[in-house]
Amino acid sequence: MTAPPPVPVFNCVVNVSPPEADGTIVATVANLPGISGRGKSEREALAQVIPLFKDAVARLHAAGQPIVWIDPPTPPPAGHVQRLIAVHL
């Protein structure tokens, strides 16, 4: 029996805002440009950005194209928190 091929894992760094006046939370990927999401909770906002991150990285990885990481990741603004999420392709 052959071992299955390794599954690539990428770190998704996300800056999460405190609730805005209307209660909305904004999650912005800090290590890949142009990905953000909004929700009524942190979980909802993260649920929007993680699939977008995974799709973008998977497309580039499958095509053999370089992934243009923001390195170091954008630090969280004052009052925001940063979350590190391992994303398996």
Jmol script that loads the backbone (N, CA, C; Angstrom):
load data "model"
ATOM      1  N   MET A   1       0.831  -1.183   0.000  1.00  0.00           N
ATOM      2  CA  MET A   1       0.000   0.000   0.000  1.00  0.00           C
ATOM      3  C   MET A   1       0.874   1.245   0.000  1.00  0.00           C
ATOM      4  N   THR A   2       0.462   2.219  -0.739  1.00  0.00           N
ATOM      5  CA  THR A   2       1.215   3.468  -0.787  1.00  0.00           C
ATOM      6  C   THR A   2       0.589   4.498   0.137  1.00  0.00           C
ATOM      7  N   ALA A   3       1.455   5.292   0.703  1.00  0.00           N
ATOM      8  CA  ALA A   3       0.963   6.366   1.583  1.00  0.00           C
ATOM      9  C   ALA A   3       0.318   7.443   0.722  1.00  0.00           C
ATOM     10  N   PRO A   4      -0.746   8.044   1.213  1.00  0.00           N
ATOM     11  CA  PRO A   4      -1.365   9.131   0.442  1.00  0.00           C
ATOM     12  C   PRO A   4      -0.398  10.312   0.352  1.00  0.00           C
ATOM     13  N   PRO A   5      -0.527  11.095  -0.713  1.00  0.00           N
ATOM     14  CA  PRO A   5       0.364  12.257  -0.838  1.00  0.00           C
ATOM     15  C   PRO A   5       0.110  13.241   0.303  1.00  0.00           C
ATOM     16  N   PRO A   6       1.135  13.977   0.701  1.00  0.00           N
ATOM     17  CA  PRO A   6       0.943  14.939   1.788  1.00  0.00           C
ATOM     18  C   PRO A   6      -0.032  16.045   1.372  1.00  0.00           C
ATOM     19  N   VAL A   7      -0.789  16.511   2.334  1.00  0.00           N
ATOM     20  CA  VAL A   7      -1.746  17.584   2.092  1.00  0.00           C
ATOM     21  C   VAL A   7      -1.057  18.910   2.433  1.00  0.00           C
ATOM     22  N   PRO A   8      -0.994  19.845   1.452  1.00  0.00           N
ATOM     23  CA  PRO A   8      -0.369  21.132   1.754  1.00  0.00           C
ATOM     24  C   PRO A   8      -1.163  21.894   2.819  1.00  0.00           C
ATOM     25  N   VAL A   9      -0.433  22.554   3.710  1.00  0.00           N
ATOM     26  CA  VAL A   9      -1.046  23.347   4.768  1.00  0.00           C
ATOM     27  C   VAL A   9      -0.459  24.755   4.691  1.00  0.00           C
ATOM     28  N   PHE A  10      -1.323  25.751   4.740  1.00  0.00           N
ATOM     29  CA  PHE A  10      -0.892  27.147   4.678  1.00  0.00           C
ATOM     30  C   PHE A  10      -1.460  27.897   5.875  1.00  0.00           C
ATOM     31  N   ASN A  11      -0.688  28.833   6.400  1.00  0.00           N
ATOM     32  CA  ASN A  11      -1.144  29.655   7.514  1.00  0.00           C
ATOM     33  C   ASN A  11      -1.917  30.854   6.991  1.00  0.00           C
ATOM     34  N   CYS A  12      -3.122  30.997   7.472  1.00  0.00           N
ATOM     35  CA  CYS A  12      -3.947  32.159   7.164  1.00  0.00           C
ATOM     36  C   CYS A  12      -3.919  33.048   8.406  1.00  0.00           C
ATOM     37  N   VAL A  13      -3.363  34.231   8.250  1.00  0.00           N
ATOM     38  CA  VAL A  13      -3.276  35.188   9.356  1.00  0.00           C
ATOM     39  C   VAL A  13      -4.395  36.198   9.148  1.00  0.00           C
ATOM     40  N   VAL A  14      -5.252  36.334  10.160  1.00  0.00           N
ATOM     41  CA  VAL A  14      -6.435  37.193  10.017  1.00  0.00           C
ATOM     42  C   VAL A  14      -6.481  38.219  11.136  1.00  0.00           C
ATOM     43  N   ASN A  15      -6.687  39.482  10.763  1.00  0.00           N
ATOM     44  CA  ASN A  15      -6.916  40.547  11.742  1.00  0.00           C
ATOM     45  C   ASN A  15      -8.424  40.721  11.880  1.00  0.00           C
ATOM     46  N   VAL A  16      -8.896  40.662  13.116  1.00  0.00           N
ATOM     47  CA  VAL A  16     -10.334  40.723  13.402  1.00  0.00           C
ATOM     48  C   VAL A  16     -10.622  41.998  14.182  1.00  0.00           C
ATOM     49  N   SER A  17     -11.582  42.770  13.672  1.00  0.00           N
ATOM     50  CA  SER A  17     -11.929  44.046  14.302  1.00  0.00           C
ATOM     51  C   SER A  17     -12.835  43.845  15.506  1.00  0.00           C
ATOM     52  N   PRO A  18     -12.861  44.850  16.374  1.00  0.00           N
ATOM     53  CA  PRO A  18     -13.915  44.844  17.397  1.00  0.00           C
ATOM     54  C   PRO A  18     -15.244  45.155  16.694  1.00  0.00           C
ATOM     55  N   PRO A  19     -16.361  44.917  17.343  1.00  0.00           N
ATOM     56  CA  PRO A  19     -17.646  45.222  16.698  1.00  0.00           C
ATOM     57  C   PRO A  19     -17.756  46.697  16.314  1.00  0.00           C
ATOM     58  N   GLU A  20     -18.270  46.938  15.101  1.00  0.00           N
ATOM     59  CA  GLU A  20     -18.537  48.301  14.660  1.00  0.00           C
ATOM     60  C   GLU A  20     -19.821  48.782  15.331  1.00  0.00           C
ATOM     61  N   ALA A  21     -20.232  50.011  15.061  1.00  0.00           N
ATOM     62  CA  ALA A  21     -21.422  50.588  15.696  1.00  0.00           C
ATOM     63  C   ALA A  21     -22.671  49.726  15.479  1.00  0.00           C
ATOM     64  N   ASP A  22     -22.755  49.090  14.301  1.00  0.00           N
ATOM     65  CA  ASP A  22     -23.927  48.257  14.009  1.00  0.00           C
ATOM     66  C   ASP A  22     -23.740  46.805  14.465  1.00  0.00           C
ATOM     67  N   GLY A  23     -22.622  46.524  15.147  1.00  0.00           N
ATOM     68  CA  GLY A  23     -22.356  45.182  15.647  1.00  0.00           C
ATOM     69  C   GLY A  23     -21.581  44.293  14.687  1.00  0.00           C
ATOM     70  N   THR A  24     -21.267  44.793  13.498  1.00  0.00           N
ATOM     71  CA  THR A  24     -20.563  44.006  12.493  1.00  0.00           C
ATOM     72  C   THR A  24     -19.093  43.829  12.863  1.00  0.00           C
ATOM     73  N   ILE A  25     -18.588  42.613  12.655  1.00  0.00           N
ATOM     74  CA  ILE A  25     -17.174  42.288  12.851  1.00  0.00           C
ATOM     75  C   ILE A  25     -16.552  42.148  11.462  1.00  0.00           C
ATOM     76  N   VAL A  26     -15.364  42.722  11.276  1.00  0.00           N
ATOM     77  CA  VAL A  26     -14.658  42.623  10.002  1.00  0.00           C
ATOM     78  C   VAL A  26     -13.403  41.783  10.205  1.00  0.00           C
ATOM     79  N   ALA A  27     -13.204  40.803   9.341  1.00  0.00           N
ATOM     80  CA  ALA A  27     -12.009  39.952   9.358  1.00  0.00           C
ATOM     81  C   ALA A  27     -11.254  40.194   8.054  1.00  0.00           C
ATOM     82  N   THR A  28      -9.966  40.527   8.175  1.00  0.00           N
ATOM     83  CA  THR A  28      -9.142  40.825   7.008  1.00  0.00           C
ATOM     84  C   THR A  28      -7.911  39.934   7.031  1.00  0.00           C
ATOM     85  N   VAL A  29      -7.661  39.225   5.929  1.00  0.00           N
ATOM     86  CA  VAL A  29      -6.475  38.379   5.850  1.00  0.00           C
ATOM     87  C   VAL A  29      -5.253  39.296   5.825  1.00  0.00           C
ATOM     88  N   ALA A  30      -4.314  39.025   6.719  1.00  0.00           N
ATOM     89  CA  ALA A  30      -3.152  39.890   6.906  1.00  0.00           C
ATOM     90  C   ALA A  30      -1.928  39.435   6.121  1.00  0.00           C
ATOM     91  N   ASN A  31      -1.980  38.220   5.550  1.00  0.00           N
ATOM     92  CA  ASN A  31      -0.802  37.746   4.825  1.00  0.00           C
ATOM     93  C   ASN A  31      -1.068  37.430   3.358  1.00  0.00           C
ATOM     94  N   LEU A  32      -2.251  37.784   2.849  1.00  0.00           N
ATOM     95  CA  LEU A  32      -2.585  37.648   1.433  1.00  0.00           C
ATOM     96  C   LEU A  32      -3.513  38.804   1.094  1.00  0.00           C
ATOM     97  N   PRO A  33      -3.173  39.598   0.083  1.00  0.00           N
ATOM     98  CA  PRO A  33      -3.947  40.809  -0.167  1.00  0.00           C
ATOM     99  C   PRO A  33      -5.356  40.566  -0.713  1.00  0.00           C
ATOM    100  N   GLY A  34      -6.260  41.496  -0.373  1.00  0.00           N
ATOM    101  CA  GLY A  34      -7.573  41.549  -0.989  1.00  0.00           C
ATOM    102  C   GLY A  34      -8.646  40.623  -0.468  1.00  0.00           C
ATOM    103  N   ILE A  35      -8.451  40.030   0.716  1.00  0.00           N
ATOM    104  CA  ILE A  35      -9.462  39.105   1.228  1.00  0.00           C
ATOM    105  C   ILE A  35      -9.983  39.613   2.565  1.00  0.00           C
ATOM    106  N   SER A  36     -11.297  39.833   2.624  1.00  0.00           N
ATOM    107  CA  SER A  36     -11.910  40.229   3.890  1.00  0.00           C
ATOM    108  C   SER A  36     -13.352  39.748   3.905  1.00  0.00           C
ATOM    109  N   GLY A  37     -13.925  39.734   5.096  1.00  0.00           N
ATOM    110  CA  GLY A  37     -15.303  39.315   5.259  1.00  0.00           C
ATOM    111  C   GLY A  37     -15.928  40.028   6.441  1.00  0.00           C
ATOM    112  N   ARG A  38     -17.241  39.993   6.498  1.00  0.00           N
ATOM    113  CA  ARG A  38     -17.983  40.669   7.565  1.00  0.00           C
ATOM    114  C   ARG A  38     -19.010  39.703   8.134  1.00  0.00           C
ATOM    115  N   GLY A  39     -19.333  39.903   9.398  1.00  0.00           N
ATOM    116  CA  GLY A  39     -20.352  39.062  10.005  1.00  0.00           C
ATOM    117  C   GLY A  39     -20.858  39.655  11.295  1.00  0.00           C
ATOM    118  N   LYS A  40     -21.873  39.026  11.849  1.00  0.00           N
ATOM    119  CA  LYS A  40     -22.439  39.468  13.118  1.00  0.00           C
ATOM    120  C   LYS A  40     -21.638  38.939  14.296  1.00  0.00           C
ATOM    121  N   SER A  41     -20.682  38.034  13.985  1.00  0.00           N
ATOM    122  CA  SER A  41     -19.805  37.476  15.013  1.00  0.00           C
ATOM    123  C   SER A  41     -18.445  37.236  14.370  1.00  0.00           C
ATOM    124  N   GLU A  42     -17.435  37.010  15.223  1.00  0.00           N
ATOM    125  CA  GLU A  42     -16.109  36.681  14.688  1.00  0.00           C
ATOM    126  C   GLU A  42     -16.185  35.399  13.870  1.00  0.00           C
ATOM    127  N   ARG A  43     -16.913  34.451  14.377  1.00  0.00           N
ATOM    128  CA  ARG A  43     -17.041  33.158  13.679  1.00  0.00           C
ATOM    129  C   ARG A  43     -17.630  33.338  12.285  1.00  0.00           C
ATOM    130  N   GLU A  44     -18.659  34.171  12.175  1.00  0.00           N
ATOM    131  CA  GLU A  44     -19.292  34.430  10.882  1.00  0.00           C
ATOM    132  C   GLU A  44     -18.323  35.111   9.922  1.00  0.00           C
ATOM    133  N   ALA A  45     -17.572  36.093  10.419  1.00  0.00           N
ATOM    134  CA  ALA A  45     -16.609  36.809   9.573  1.00  0.00           C
ATOM    135  C   ALA A  45     -15.498  35.873   9.108  1.00  0.00           C
ATOM    136  N   LEU A  46     -14.998  35.036  10.014  1.00  0.00           N
ATOM    137  CA  LEU A  46     -13.952  34.071   9.642  1.00  0.00           C
ATOM    138  C   LEU A  46     -14.487  33.038   8.652  1.00  0.00           C
ATOM    139  N   ALA A  47     -15.748  32.668   8.799  1.00  0.00           N
ATOM    140  CA  ALA A  47     -16.356  31.696   7.890  1.00  0.00           C
ATOM    141  C   ALA A  47     -16.428  32.234   6.465  1.00  0.00           C
ATOM    142  N   GLN A  48     -16.374  33.544   6.313  1.00  0.00           N
ATOM    143  CA  GLN A  48     -16.346  34.134   4.975  1.00  0.00           C
ATOM    144  C   GLN A  48     -14.929  34.151   4.403  1.00  0.00           C
ATOM    145  N   VAL A  49     -13.933  34.521   5.219  1.00  0.00           N
ATOM    146  CA  VAL A  49     -12.583  34.693   4.679  1.00  0.00           C
ATOM    147  C   VAL A  49     -11.832  33.387   4.450  1.00  0.00           C
ATOM    148  N   ILE A  50     -12.053  32.388   5.276  1.00  0.00           N
ATOM    149  CA  ILE A  50     -11.279  31.144   5.144  1.00  0.00           C
ATOM    150  C   ILE A  50     -11.515  30.467   3.786  1.00  0.00           C
ATOM    151  N   PRO A  51     -12.758  30.305   3.321  1.00  0.00           N
ATOM    152  CA  PRO A  51     -12.934  29.698   1.998  1.00  0.00           C
ATOM    153  C   PRO A  51     -12.323  30.534   0.865  1.00  0.00           C
ATOM    154  N   LEU A  52     -12.370  31.854   0.999  1.00  0.00           N
ATOM    155  CA  LEU A  52     -11.760  32.725  -0.017  1.00  0.00           C
ATOM    156  C   LEU A  52     -10.243  32.552  -0.035  1.00  0.00           C
ATOM    157  N   PHE A  53      -9.640  32.489   1.152  1.00  0.00           N
ATOM    158  CA  PHE A  53      -8.202  32.260   1.271  1.00  0.00           C
ATOM    159  C   PHE A  53      -7.852  30.903   0.659  1.00  0.00           C
ATOM    160  N   LYS A  54      -8.594  29.878   1.038  1.00  0.00           N
ATOM    161  CA  LYS A  54      -8.315  28.526   0.560  1.00  0.00           C
ATOM    162  C   LYS A  54      -8.431  28.449  -0.958  1.00  0.00           C
ATOM    163  N   ASP A  55      -9.453  29.052  -1.521  1.00  0.00           N
ATOM    164  CA  ASP A  55      -9.654  29.039  -2.970  1.00  0.00           C
ATOM    165  C   ASP A  55      -8.500  29.744  -3.685  1.00  0.00           C
ATOM    166  N   ALA A  56      -8.112  30.918  -3.198  1.00  0.00           N
ATOM    167  CA  ALA A  56      -7.037  31.677  -3.837  1.00  0.00           C
ATOM    168  C   ALA A  56      -5.726  30.902  -3.797  1.00  0.00           C
ATOM    169  N   VAL A  57      -5.373  30.360  -2.641  1.00  0.00           N
ATOM    170  CA  VAL A  57      -4.114  29.622  -2.490  1.00  0.00           C
ATOM    171  C   VAL A  57      -4.161  28.326  -3.302  1.00  0.00           C
ATOM    172  N   ALA A  58      -5.280  27.629  -3.289  1.00  0.00           N
ATOM    173  CA  ALA A  58      -5.400  26.367  -4.023  1.00  0.00           C
ATOM    174  C   ALA A  58      -5.232  26.584  -5.525  1.00  0.00           C
ATOM    175  N   ARG A  59      -5.848  27.641  -6.056  1.00  0.00           N
ATOM    176  CA  ARG A  59      -5.724  27.935  -7.491  1.00  0.00           C
ATOM    177  C   ARG A  59      -4.270  28.205  -7.870  1.00  0.00           C
ATOM    178  N   LEU A  60      -3.602  29.053  -7.101  1.00  0.00           N
ATOM    179  CA  LEU A  60      -2.207  29.379  -7.398  1.00  0.00           C
ATOM    180  C   LEU A  60      -1.305  28.156  -7.240  1.00  0.00           C
ATOM    181  N   HIS A  61      -1.506  27.409  -6.165  1.00  0.00           N
ATOM    182  CA  HIS A  61      -0.699  26.219  -5.896  1.00  0.00           C
ATOM    183  C   HIS A  61      -0.863  25.182  -7.019  1.00  0.00           C
ATOM    184  N   ALA A  62      -2.105  24.936  -7.427  1.00  0.00           N
ATOM    185  CA  ALA A  62      -2.380  23.948  -8.479  1.00  0.00           C
ATOM    186  C   ALA A  62      -1.786  24.370  -9.821  1.00  0.00           C
ATOM    187  N   ALA A  63      -1.754  25.677 -10.068  1.00  0.00           N
ATOM    188  CA  ALA A  63      -1.216  26.186 -11.330  1.00  0.00           C
ATOM    189  C   ALA A  63       0.303  26.333 -11.294  1.00  0.00           C
ATOM    190  N   GLY A  64       0.891  26.076 -10.124  1.00  0.00           N
ATOM    191  CA  GLY A  64       2.342  26.227  -9.995  1.00  0.00           C
ATOM    192  C   GLY A  64       2.793  27.675  -9.991  1.00  0.00           C
ATOM    193  N   GLN A  65       1.863  28.577  -9.732  1.00  0.00           N
ATOM    194  CA  GLN A  65       2.187  30.002  -9.689  1.00  0.00           C
ATOM    195  C   GLN A  65       2.634  30.388  -8.285  1.00  0.00           C
ATOM    196  N   PRO A  66       3.484  31.419  -8.197  1.00  0.00           N
ATOM    197  CA  PRO A  66       3.915  31.851  -6.864  1.00  0.00           C
ATOM    198  C   PRO A  66       2.764  32.490  -6.091  1.00  0.00           C
ATOM    199  N   ILE A  67       2.772  32.283  -4.803  1.00  0.00           N
ATOM    200  CA  ILE A  67       1.786  32.914  -3.926  1.00  0.00           C
ATOM    201  C   ILE A  67       2.469  34.159  -3.375  1.00  0.00           C
ATOM    202  N   VAL A  68       1.886  35.309  -3.623  1.00  0.00           N
ATOM    203  CA  VAL A  68       2.492  36.573  -3.215  1.00  0.00           C
ATOM    204  C   VAL A  68       2.036  36.909  -1.796  1.00  0.00           C
ATOM    205  N   TRP A  69       2.788  36.380  -0.835  1.00  0.00           N
ATOM    206  CA  TRP A  69       2.468  36.586   0.575  1.00  0.00           C
ATOM    207  C   TRP A  69       2.839  37.994   1.002  1.00  0.00           C
ATOM    208  N   ILE A  70       2.105  38.527   1.945  1.00  0.00           N
ATOM    209  CA  ILE A  70       2.495  39.754   2.633  1.00  0.00           C
ATOM    210  C   ILE A  70       3.361  39.274   3.794  1.00  0.00           C
ATOM    211  N   ASP A  71       4.661  39.580   3.716  1.00  0.00           N
ATOM    212  CA  ASP A  71       5.596  39.052   4.708  1.00  0.00           C
ATOM    213  C   ASP A  71       6.518  40.156   5.187  1.00  0.00           C
ATOM    214  N   PRO A  72       6.406  40.539   6.425  1.00  0.00           N
ATOM    215  CA  PRO A  72       5.571  39.958   7.469  1.00  0.00           C
ATOM    216  C   PRO A  72       4.106  40.364   7.283  1.00  0.00           C
ATOM    217  N   PRO A  73       3.193  39.580   7.862  1.00  0.00           N
ATOM    218  CA  PRO A  73       1.774  39.934   7.759  1.00  0.00           C
ATOM    219  C   PRO A  73       1.497  41.316   8.352  1.00  0.00           C
ATOM    220  N   THR A  74       0.470  41.948   7.822  1.00  0.00           N
ATOM    221  CA  THR A  74       0.056  43.251   8.329  1.00  0.00           C
ATOM    222  C   THR A  74      -0.313  43.118   9.809  1.00  0.00           C
ATOM    223  N   PRO A  75       0.308  43.921  10.674  1.00  0.00           N
ATOM    224  CA  PRO A  75      -0.032  43.813  12.098  1.00  0.00           C
ATOM    225  C   PRO A  75      -1.461  44.308  12.350  1.00  0.00           C
ATOM    226  N   PRO A  76      -2.084  43.795  13.391  1.00  0.00           N
ATOM    227  CA  PRO A  76      -3.454  44.231  13.677  1.00  0.00           C
ATOM    228  C   PRO A  76      -3.456  45.673  14.189  1.00  0.00           C
ATOM    229  N   PRO A  77      -4.403  46.479  13.717  1.00  0.00           N
ATOM    230  CA  PRO A  77      -4.538  47.831  14.258  1.00  0.00           C
ATOM    231  C   PRO A  77      -4.927  47.775  15.740  1.00  0.00           C
ATOM    232  N   ALA A  78      -4.782  48.873  16.411  1.00  0.00           N
ATOM    233  CA  ALA A  78      -5.162  48.949  17.835  1.00  0.00           C
ATOM    234  C   ALA A  78      -6.607  48.498  18.010  1.00  0.00           C
ATOM    235  N   GLY A  79      -6.824  47.654  19.004  1.00  0.00           N
ATOM    236  CA  GLY A  79      -8.167  47.167  19.304  1.00  0.00           C
ATOM    237  C   GLY A  79      -8.559  45.916  18.542  1.00  0.00           C
ATOM    238  N   HIS A  80      -7.796  45.547  17.521  1.00  0.00           N
ATOM    239  CA  HIS A  80      -8.059  44.329  16.749  1.00  0.00           C
ATOM    240  C   HIS A  80      -7.280  43.168  17.366  1.00  0.00           C
ATOM    241  N   VAL A  81      -7.683  41.955  17.019  1.00  0.00           N
ATOM    242  CA  VAL A  81      -6.941  40.767  17.437  1.00  0.00           C
ATOM    243  C   VAL A  81      -6.484  40.040  16.175  1.00  0.00           C
ATOM    244  N   GLN A  82      -5.408  39.281  16.314  1.00  0.00           N
ATOM    245  CA  GLN A  82      -4.911  38.519  15.169  1.00  0.00           C
ATOM    246  C   GLN A  82      -5.108  37.033  15.443  1.00  0.00           C
ATOM    247  N   ARG A  83      -5.638  36.339  14.469  1.00  0.00           N
ATOM    248  CA  ARG A  83      -5.876  34.900  14.567  1.00  0.00           C
ATOM    249  C   ARG A  83      -5.009  34.193  13.522  1.00  0.00           C
ATOM    250  N   LEU A  84      -4.440  33.057  13.900  1.00  0.00           N
ATOM    251  CA  LEU A  84      -3.662  32.207  12.996  1.00  0.00           C
ATOM    252  C   LEU A  84      -4.459  30.940  12.745  1.00  0.00           C
ATOM    253  N   ILE A  85      -4.731  30.656  11.484  1.00  0.00           N
ATOM    254  CA  ILE A  85      -5.575  29.512  11.137  1.00  0.00           C
ATOM    255  C   ILE A  85      -4.831  28.658  10.120  1.00  0.00           C
ATOM    256  N   ALA A  86      -4.632  27.383  10.441  1.00  0.00           N
ATOM    257  CA  ALA A  86      -4.009  26.448   9.510  1.00  0.00           C
ATOM    258  C   ALA A  86      -5.080  26.010   8.500  1.00  0.00           C
ATOM    259  N   VAL A  87      -4.774  26.188   7.222  1.00  0.00           N
ATOM    260  CA  VAL A  87      -5.721  25.838   6.170  1.00  0.00           C
ATOM    261  C   VAL A  87      -5.121  24.710   5.331  1.00  0.00           C
ATOM    262  N   HIS A  88      -5.803  23.580   5.310  1.00  0.00           N
ATOM    263  CA  HIS A  88      -5.380  22.411   4.529  1.00  0.00           C
ATOM    264  C   HIS A  88      -6.040  22.463   3.168  1.00  0.00           C
ATOM    265  N   LEU A  89      -5.256  22.253   2.139  1.00  0.00           N
ATOM    266  CA  LEU A  89      -5.842  22.205   0.802  1.00  0.00           C
ATOM    267  C   LEU A  89      -6.370  20.829   0.598  1.00  0.00           C
TER     268      LEU A  89
END
end "model"
wireframe off; spacefill off
backbone 0.3
color backbone group
